[in-house]
Amino acid sequence: MNVIADSAREGTGQMLPARRHRIQQNRTLIRWWLYFVCALILAMVVVGGATRLTESGLSITEWKPIHGVIPPLSEVEWEEELEKYRQIPEYQLINKGMSLEEFKFIFWWEWSHRLLGRFIGFAFFIPMLGFWMAGRIEPWLKPRLAIGLALGGLQGAVGWWMVASGLVERTDVSQYRLAVHLTLALFIFGYLFWIARRLAPLPEPVEDEQARLTRGGKLLVCLVFLQIFLGGLVAGLNAGLTFNTWPLMDGQFVPNGLLVMKPVWLNFFENVMTVQFQHRMMAYLLVLLGVMLTYATFRASRRAELRRAGAHVGGFILLQAVFGIMTLVWMVPLPVALVHQGFAVIVLAAAVDYMAVLKGPFPIRG
């Protein structure tokens, strides 16, 4: 009789408390696994920044997804790797005569970056497979996680596409490809963090708050991604090593020479002055929007969770602006530059968290 009654309750759309509890337990496990993967991506962004700033990204001239996990183990193998590096323009035009010990320094940075990428792939795929086979993943969530896995594979391919741009005719990688590589990494972070946050037991959404705050929150997320892309262009052109004054740039707030290239659109991607200028201007816009959204949130909501998320948005963006100014005026010292790059991930997390709290948790489906 109890089985019949339970079936009847499920058939009418009423979920049994035991089943709801089981789903919530599974969501907790999946959520913390995704948080762990997001933390690894944050580490990957920082290591990638160090690889870029130490000019190490072209030290490994081949893409070996499996065999490449094993570094050189003998002096002969080290010499073979160095000989491959001697064939590319970066060595011939910039690092000619580099010693083996100097080469090892840049090699280990790039190798660590690639190894961490492989580890992230395993850290995502193996737990996902285990949760999937154990029946712990809700049906609606399965395709979303599969998309996350596909994005990770795409990121590996984009990484090699970026490196390949610096192996033949250039002495560094394309700033276009670097910006795409960085932005995709942050998109994967934001995508997984969005899922994780909405698997949490968040308070239910309030329609009035959503109506008043959703547009600003979405705009903020979009502008953060745009700023990340612009930051990739700055890094790719080493634009942070020029015009190292603030708030003026070349002695003016709006410097001369922003549009000297023809056609005009090239300036926004290849003119060092313009690329740095637009990154500055976007930073000002983000600070303004972040502060306004924080203020609007405190006016529109009394919920502690949403107010916390709003305070994080405004506070973290202001702090990131300070890190950016320090990076610029101190001429990109490695520790400060890595803090600036890594904290961009924190700013994105705050923006995504704000939208997740505003939207509320994923509904538990019968």
C-alpha positions as CSV (number, residue, x, y, z in Angstrom):
1,M,0.0,0.0,0.0
2,N,2.9,2.4,0.9
3,V,4.5,1.8,-2.5
4,I,1.2,2.5,-4.3
5,A,0.7,5.7,-2.2
6,D,4.3,6.8,-3.0
7,S,3.8,6.2,-6.7
8,A,0.6,8.2,-6.6
9,R,2.3,11.1,-4.9
10,E,5.1,11.2,-7.5
11,G,2.5,10.9,-10.2
12,T,0.7,14.0,-9.0
13,G,3.9,16.0,-9.1
14,Q,4.6,15.9,-5.3
15,M,8.2,14.9,-4.7
16,L,8.9,12.6,-1.8
17,P,11.0,14.2,1.0
18,A,13.6,11.3,0.7
19,R,14.0,11.9,-3.0
20,R,14.3,15.6,-2.6
21,H,16.9,15.1,0.1
22,R,18.9,12.7,-2.1
23,I,18.9,15.3,-5.0
24,Q,20.1,18.0,-2.6
25,Q,22.9,15.7,-1.4
26,N,23.9,15.0,-5.0
27,R,23.9,18.7,-5.8
28,T,26.2,19.5,-2.9
29,L,28.7,16.9,-4.1
30,I,28.5,18.2,-7.7
31,R,28.7,21.8,-6.6
32,W,31.9,21.4,-4.6
33,W,33.5,19.4,-7.4
34,L,32.7,22.3,-9.8
35,Y,34.1,24.8,-7.3
36,F,37.3,22.8,-7.2
37,V,37.5,22.8,-11.0
38,C,36.9,26.6,-11.0
39,A,39.8,27.0,-8.5
40,L,42.0,25.0,-10.8
41,I,41.0,27.3,-13.7
42,L,41.9,30.3,-11.5
43,A,45.3,28.8,-10.9
44,M,45.6,28.1,-14.7
45,V,45.0,31.8,-15.5
46,V,47.7,32.8,-13.0
47,V,50.2,30.3,-14.3
48,G,49.3,31.3,-17.9
49,G,50.0,34.9,-17.0
50,A,53.4,34.0,-15.5
51,T,54.2,32.0,-18.7
52,R,53.4,35.1,-20.8
53,L,55.3,37.6,-18.6
54,T,58.4,35.4,-18.5
55,E,58.3,35.0,-22.3
56,S,58.1,31.2,-21.9
57,G,55.1,30.3,-24.1
58,L,57.1,29.3,-27.2
59,S,59.7,27.2,-25.4
60,I,57.8,23.9,-26.3
61,T,57.4,23.9,-30.1
62,E,55.3,20.7,-30.4
63,W,51.8,19.7,-29.3
64,K,51.8,16.3,-27.7
65,P,48.7,15.9,-25.6
66,I,49.7,12.5,-24.3
67,H,53.5,12.1,-24.6
68,G,54.1,15.7,-23.7
69,V,53.3,15.1,-20.1
70,I,56.8,13.6,-19.7
71,P,59.5,16.3,-19.6
72,P,63.1,15.7,-20.8
73,L,64.8,13.2,-18.5
74,S,68.4,13.4,-19.7
75,E,70.9,15.9,-21.0
76,V,70.5,14.5,-24.5
77,E,66.7,15.0,-24.4
78,W,67.2,18.6,-23.0
79,E,69.6,19.3,-25.9
80,E,67.0,18.0,-28.4
81,E,64.3,20.3,-26.9
82,L,66.7,23.3,-27.1
83,E,67.6,22.5,-30.7
84,K,63.9,22.6,-31.6
85,Y,63.6,26.0,-29.9
86,R,66.6,27.2,-31.9
87,Q,64.6,26.8,-35.1
88,I,62.0,29.4,-34.3
89,P,62.2,33.2,-34.8
90,E,62.0,34.0,-31.1
91,Y,65.3,32.3,-30.5
92,Q,67.0,33.5,-33.6
93,L,66.0,37.1,-33.2
94,I,65.7,37.6,-29.4
95,N,67.3,34.8,-27.5
96,K,70.2,33.7,-29.7
97,G,72.9,32.1,-27.6
98,M,70.6,31.2,-24.8
99,S,72.2,28.6,-22.4
100,L,70.6,25.3,-21.6
101,E,70.0,26.5,-18.0
102,E,68.2,29.6,-19.3
103,F,66.2,27.5,-21.6
104,K,65.2,25.2,-18.8
105,F,63.7,28.1,-16.9
106,I,61.3,29.1,-19.7
107,F,60.6,25.4,-20.5
108,W,59.4,24.6,-17.0
109,W,56.9,27.5,-17.0
110,E,55.3,26.3,-20.3
111,W,55.4,22.7,-19.3
112,S,53.7,23.5,-15.9
113,H,51.1,25.4,-17.8
114,R,50.3,22.5,-20.1
115,L,50.5,20.0,-17.3
116,L,47.9,21.9,-15.3
117,G,45.7,22.1,-18.3
118,R,45.8,18.3,-18.6
119,F,45.1,17.9,-14.9
120,I,42.1,20.1,-15.1
121,G,40.8,17.9,-17.9
122,F,41.1,14.8,-15.7
123,A,39.7,16.6,-12.7
124,F,36.6,17.4,-14.7
125,F,36.1,14.2,-16.7
126,I,36.8,11.5,-14.2
127,P,34.4,12.8,-11.4
128,M,31.8,13.6,-14.0
129,L,32.0,10.0,-15.3
130,G,31.7,8.7,-11.7
131,F,28.7,10.9,-10.9
132,W,27.1,10.0,-14.2
133,M,27.5,6.2,-13.7
134,A,26.3,6.4,-10.1
135,G,23.1,8.2,-11.2
136,R,23.9,11.3,-9.2
137,I,23.5,13.8,-12.1
138,E,20.0,15.0,-12.8
139,P,18.9,14.5,-16.4
140,W,18.7,18.2,-17.3
141,L,22.2,18.8,-15.9
142,K,23.9,16.1,-18.1
143,P,24.1,18.0,-21.3
144,R,25.3,21.1,-19.5
145,L,28.2,19.2,-18.1
146,A,28.9,17.6,-21.4
147,I,29.1,21.2,-22.9
148,G,31.6,22.0,-20.2
149,L,33.8,19.1,-21.2
150,A,33.6,20.1,-24.9
151,L,34.6,23.6,-24.0
152,G,37.6,22.3,-22.1
153,G,38.7,20.3,-25.2
154,L,38.2,23.4,-27.4
155,Q,40.4,25.4,-25.0
156,G,43.2,23.0,-25.4
157,A,43.0,23.3,-29.2
158,V,42.8,27.1,-29.0
159,G,45.9,27.1,-26.8
160,W,47.9,25.3,-29.4
161,W,46.4,27.5,-32.1
162,M,47.7,30.4,-30.1
163,V,51.2,29.0,-29.7
164,A,51.5,28.0,-33.3
165,S,51.1,31.7,-34.3
166,G,54.5,32.4,-32.8
167,L,56.5,29.5,-34.3
168,V,57.0,30.6,-37.9
169,E,57.0,34.3,-38.8
170,R,56.6,36.0,-35.4
171,T,58.7,36.3,-32.2
172,D,55.6,36.1,-30.0
173,V,52.1,34.8,-30.2
174,S,49.3,36.7,-31.9
175,Q,47.5,39.1,-29.6
176,Y,44.2,38.1,-31.2
177,R,44.7,34.5,-30.4
178,L,46.0,35.2,-26.9
179,A,42.9,37.3,-26.2
180,V,40.6,34.5,-27.5
181,H,42.5,31.9,-25.4
182,L,42.2,34.0,-22.2
183,T,38.6,34.9,-22.8
184,L,37.6,31.3,-23.5
185,A,39.3,30.2,-20.2
186,L,37.3,32.8,-18.3
187,F,34.1,31.9,-20.1
188,I,34.6,28.2,-19.1
189,F,35.1,29.5,-15.5
190,G,32.0,31.6,-15.6
191,Y,29.9,28.8,-17.1
192,L,30.9,26.3,-14.5
193,F,30.7,28.7,-11.6
194,W,27.2,29.7,-12.8
195,I,26.1,26.1,-12.6
196,A,27.7,25.5,-9.3
197,R,26.2,28.6,-7.6
198,R,22.7,27.8,-8.8
199,L,23.1,24.2,-7.4
200,A,23.5,25.8,-4.0
201,P,20.5,26.3,-1.6
202,L,20.1,29.9,-2.6
203,P,17.0,31.9,-1.5
204,E,14.1,31.9,-3.9
205,P,14.1,34.8,-6.3
206,V,12.0,37.9,-5.8
207,E,10.2,39.2,-9.0
208,D,10.5,42.9,-8.1
209,E,14.3,42.6,-7.5
210,Q,14.7,40.7,-10.8
211,A,12.8,43.3,-12.7
212,R,14.9,46.2,-11.3
213,L,18.3,44.6,-11.2
214,T,18.6,42.0,-13.9
215,R,19.5,44.3,-16.8
216,G,22.3,46.0,-14.9
217,G,23.7,42.6,-13.7
218,K,23.7,41.2,-17.2
219,L,25.4,44.3,-18.6
220,L,28.0,44.0,-15.9
221,V,28.8,40.4,-16.8
222,C,29.1,41.3,-20.5
223,L,31.4,44.2,-19.9
224,V,33.6,42.1,-17.6
225,F,34.1,39.6,-20.5
226,L,34.8,42.4,-22.9
227,Q,37.4,43.9,-20.5
228,I,39.0,40.5,-20.2
229,F,39.3,40.3,-24.0
230,L,40.8,43.8,-24.0
231,G,43.2,42.8,-21.3
232,G,44.3,39.9,-23.5
233,L,45.1,42.4,-26.3
234,V,47.1,44.5,-23.8
235,A,49.1,41.4,-22.8
236,G,49.6,40.3,-26.3
237,L,51.0,43.6,-27.4
238,N,53.0,44.2,-24.2
239,A,51.0,47.5,-24.0
240,G,51.4,47.6,-20.3
241,L,55.1,48.4,-20.7
242,T,54.2,51.7,-22.4
243,F,52.6,55.0,-21.2
244,N,53.3,54.1,-17.5
245,T,51.6,57.1,-16.0
246,W,48.1,57.6,-14.4
247,P,45.6,59.2,-14.7
248,L,47.2,61.0,-17.7
249,M,48.5,59.0,-20.7
250,D,51.3,60.5,-22.7
251,G,50.6,63.8,-20.8
252,Q,46.9,63.9,-21.6
253,F,43.7,62.2,-20.6
254,V,42.9,61.5,-24.2
255,P,46.3,61.2,-26.0
256,N,47.1,62.1,-29.6
257,G,47.7,59.2,-31.9
258,L,44.8,56.9,-31.1
259,L,43.7,56.5,-34.7
260,V,46.9,56.8,-36.7
261,M,46.7,53.4,-38.4
262,K,44.7,52.8,-41.6
263,P,42.2,51.3,-41.8
264,V,40.9,52.8,-38.6
265,W,39.7,49.6,-37.1
266,L,43.2,48.2,-36.8
267,N,44.0,50.8,-34.1
268,F,41.6,49.0,-31.7
269,F,43.6,45.7,-32.0
270,E,47.2,46.7,-33.1
271,N,47.9,50.2,-32.0
272,V,49.6,49.9,-28.6
273,M,48.4,53.3,-27.4
274,T,44.8,52.7,-28.5
275,V,44.7,49.2,-27.0
276,Q,45.9,50.5,-23.6
277,F,43.6,53.5,-23.8
278,Q,40.4,51.4,-24.4
279,H,41.4,49.1,-21.5
280,R,41.6,52.1,-19.3
281,M,38.3,53.5,-20.4
282,M,36.5,50.2,-20.0
283,A,37.9,50.0,-16.4
284,Y,36.4,53.4,-15.6
285,L,33.1,52.3,-17.1
286,L,33.2,49.1,-15.0
287,V,33.9,51.0,-11.8
288,L,31.0,53.3,-12.4
289,L,28.6,50.5,-13.3
290,G,29.8,48.4,-10.3
291,V,29.3,51.1,-7.8
292,M,25.9,52.0,-9.3
293,L,24.8,48.4,-9.2
294,T,25.9,48.0,-5.6
295,Y,23.9,51.2,-4.7
296,A,20.8,50.0,-6.6
297,T,21.0,46.6,-4.9
298,F,21.0,48.1,-1.4
299,R,18.0,50.3,-2.4
300,A,16.0,47.5,-4.0
301,S,16.6,44.6,-1.7
302,R,16.7,43.8,2.0
303,R,17.9,40.3,1.5
304,A,21.3,39.8,3.1
305,E,22.5,37.3,0.4
306,L,21.8,39.7,-2.5
307,R,23.3,42.7,-0.6
308,R,26.4,40.7,0.0
309,A,26.7,39.8,-3.7
310,G,26.1,43.5,-4.6
311,A,28.8,44.7,-2.2
312,H,31.3,42.1,-3.6
313,V,30.6,43.4,-7.2
314,G,31.4,47.0,-6.4
315,G,34.2,46.4,-3.9
316,F,36.0,43.8,-6.1
317,I,35.9,46.0,-9.2
318,L,37.3,49.0,-7.3
319,L,40.1,46.8,-5.9
320,Q,40.9,45.4,-9.4
321,A,41.2,48.9,-10.7
322,V,43.8,49.7,-8.0
323,F,45.7,46.5,-9.0
324,G,45.6,47.6,-12.6
325,I,47.0,51.1,-11.8
326,M,49.7,49.5,-9.7
327,T,50.6,47.2,-12.5
328,L,50.8,50.0,-15.0
329,V,52.8,52.7,-13.0
330,W,55.2,50.1,-11.7
331,M,55.8,48.8,-15.2
332,V,54.3,45.3,-14.9
333,P,56.3,43.7,-12.0
334,L,55.6,40.0,-12.1
335,P,53.9,39.5,-8.6
336,V,51.6,42.6,-9.1
337,A,50.7,41.7,-12.7
338,L,49.8,38.1,-11.6
339,V,47.6,39.5,-8.9
340,H,45.9,41.8,-11.4
341,Q,45.3,38.9,-13.9
342,G,44.2,36.4,-11.2
343,F,41.8,38.9,-9.6
344,A,40.0,39.4,-12.9
345,V,38.7,35.9,-12.3
346,I,37.5,37.0,-8.8
347,V,35.7,39.9,-10.4
348,L,34.0,37.6,-12.9
349,A,33.0,35.3,-10.1
350,A,31.4,38.2,-8.2
351,A,29.4,39.2,-11.3
352,V,28.3,35.7,-11.9
353,D,27.5,35.1,-8.3
354,Y,25.3,38.3,-8.3
355,M,23.3,37.0,-11.2
356,A,23.0,33.6,-9.6
357,V,21.6,35.0,-6.3
358,L,19.3,37.2,-8.3
359,K,18.0,34.3,-10.4
360,G,17.8,31.8,-7.5
361,P,18.6,28.1,-7.4
362,F,17.8,25.6,-10.2
363,P,14.4,24.1,-9.5
364,I,14.3,20.5,-8.3
365,R,12.4,18.7,-10.9
366,G,10.3,15.6,-10.3
